Amino acid sequence: MRKTQLEIMGLVVFVILIVVSTAIYLTISSHRTIPRVQEEKTIFTDTLTSSTLKAILNTDTCGEKLRDIIDDCVTLQQAKCSNGTHILDSCTYTEWFINTTLPELLKGYEYEFKVVRDNKEYIIINSSQCGKERYSPSIQVYSLWPMPGNVIITLSLC
């Protein structure tokens, strides 16, 4: 009879170990689902901002890429472009282009678009409800060679 009792005790210990390990696993895995969802959302918004910024900078408009128009905005400000009704300088044209394009590309998102050269802000465009918090900033930095300085273009979701 002792051998049977020993086997039953072994089975009870085994079942208790299974129950405890399952409870620990469920507790740990339930805490991981929230960060995983947040992580997937972050990956999506990071991809959205970087793809949108790259696409917008490489868009042909006014006979050249928007990036080249921004270069003119932060340097010479000699380029003139038409928005269909008015002839605009490169900075004003860039603001007009961003204000007409980004709302269509980023439907449902609030955003901030910024162009900075040597700590001077040339263009800042905030959508209507963009507060202090910024998420998923996508930053493009490029040199103005042969001129000194770098241009920093940032697109952030709010």
Buried (B, 14 or more C-beta within 10 A) or exposed (E): EEEEEEEEEEEEEEEEEEEEEEEEEEEEEEEEEEEEEEEEEEEEBBEBBBEBBBEBBEBEBBEBBBBBBBBBBBBEEEBEBEBEEEEBBBBBBBBBBBEEBBEEEBEEBBBBBBBBBEEEEBBEBBBEEBEEEBBBBBBBEEEBEEEEBEBBBBBBBB
